[in-house]
Amino acid sequence: MAVNASDVNAWFVREVLPLEAALMHFLRLSRRNKGDVEDLCQDVYIRVYEAAQKEIPHPVKPFVFTVARNLLINRAKREQVVSIEAVADLDALGIALDEPEPDRSVMARQELHLLEIALEQLPPRCREVVKLSRIEGLTRSEIAQRMGITESTVSAHLTDGMYALADLLFRAPPTPGSGA
């Protein structure tokens, strides 16, 4: 089933383009060759847009980052071409598809714990909107309907919550002797 082009365009601008900063950050961290990050981002956009022409994916963020991850894996495989005869065991290629390295698992758990602490510091309605949007992947209209509030109130709570989380998670720690 094809989706109307204007709907895909509006969806892409509203849901995908706001993820660009996080996507570029992810791609920069994942690539040794920083020169092709912008090209890779465009490749992600192309695949996401083409998929949305058939059916708009929900939730958006995990889909976009899965596409990016798959493109990175494909590029890594192409860059490390090894003949089948030379490697009898494909695990020896060193490309972990499903399991992160142990240090990344520890870091991810620590980051998740910090996020949980930061979420608990948000006002209750704001916290609920952020969780419904970013964790459960609901749209603003679905959140508004579920919580019995307007979409503009959902947007305000989401904006306030995301700014508050960014401040809580990314502000610089106080320096010794600063009185903070």
N, C-alpha and C positions, 0 to 999 in steps of 0.2 A: 504494500500500500504506500503510494507516494504522498509526501507531505507538501502542502502548498509552499512555493518558493518564498513568498513574503513572510509566512509563518516561520520558516527556517531562518531567514535573514534576521527577523526580529528576535527569535530565540537565541541565535548566535551572538548578537550584539548584547542582549540582556544577560545571558547566562555564561557564555564561554569567554568573551573578551575580558570581563572583570577578573578572570583567573590568570591573565597573562603574566603578571608579576610573579606569582607563585610558580607558574609553569616554567618561566625563564630561570628562576632560582633553582628549581628542581633539575632542569636540563644542564645548567652550568655546573652544578655539583656532580652530575652524573657523567659528564664528558671530559675526557682529557684534552681533546681538541676544542678549545673554546670558540674557534673561528666558525664552526658550523652550527652553533647553538641556534642562531636566528633561522637558518634554513630548516633545522629540525623542528623548530616551533611552527614554521609554516607547513611542514609536512603533517604535523599533528593536527593543525587547523583543517587541512584538506581532508584528512581521514575522518575527523569528527563531523565536518560539514557533509561529506558524502554519506556518512552513516545516518545523519539527521534527515537527509532527503528521503530516506526510506521510512524511518521511524525516529522521532525525537527521543533521545535516551534520558532516562531518569534513574537515579540522580546524576547530575551532570559532572560534578567534580571527580568522583571516582572513575567515571568513564573516560574523561579527558586524560587523567593521569595514567590510566591503564593503557590507553593508546600510546602515550608518550613512552611508557615503560617498554611496551612491545616494540616500538620503533628503535629504542636504545638497544634492546636485546638483538634485534635483527641486524643493526649496524655493527654491534660487537661481534656477532657471528661472522659477518662478511669480512670484517677487518682481521679476524683470526682464522682465516681459512686453513684447515688442516685436512689432509687427505684421510679418507676412511681407513685405508690400509695402515697409516701411521698411528692411528689412535683406535685401538680395539674397543676401549671403554670410553663412551662419550662423556662420562662424568669427569674424565681427565682434562676436558677442555676448560674447566674452571669457571663456567658460567652458571651461577646459581640462579635458577629460575624462580623457585618458590620459597627458599629459605634465606633470610638475611644472615649476614655474618654475626657472630656472637656479640661483638661490640656495638653493632647497629641495633640489635635487639635490646640491649641494656639501655642504650641512649633513647630508643623509642619508648621504652617503659618509663624512663625518667621524664621524658617530655609529656607523655600521657598523664602522668601523676601531676605534673605542674599545671597542665591544662585543667584537670579535675579541680585542683585547688583554686585556680583562677575563675572557673565557672561558678564555683560555690560563692565567690565574692560578688557576683552580679546580683542585682535585684531579682526577685523570684520571677516576675513576668518576663523580664528581659532574658533571663537564663533559659526559661522555657522556650521562648521564640528562637534563640540561638540553637538550642538542642534540636528543636523540631526542624529547623532549616538546615543546619550544617551536619547534624549527625543522622537524623532520619531522612533527610533529603526532600522534605515537603516543600511545596511551592508556597508563595506568600498567600495566595488565595486559600489554599488548604489549611494553612495555619490560622488565618483569620476566621475561617469557618469553624475550625476545631475549638478555638479559644473564645469565639464570640466577640471578636473585635474587628475593626476595619483593616483593610490592607495597608493603609497609610500608617496606622498605629503599628502594625507588624513591621513595616519598613523602618519606622523610627526606632523601635526596640532593637531590631537587627543591627542597624547602624550604630546605635549607642553601645550595644553589646560587643560588637566587633572592635570598635575603637577601644573600649574598656579592656577587652582581652589583649589586644595588641599592646596597650600600655602596661598591663600587668605582666605580660610574658616577655616583652622586649625592652622595657626600660632598663637603663643602666643601673647596676647595683650601686648603692651609696658607697662613697669612698670614705676611708677611715678619716675621722676628724672633721667630716663635713656636717656633722650634727644631724644627719638624716638616719 
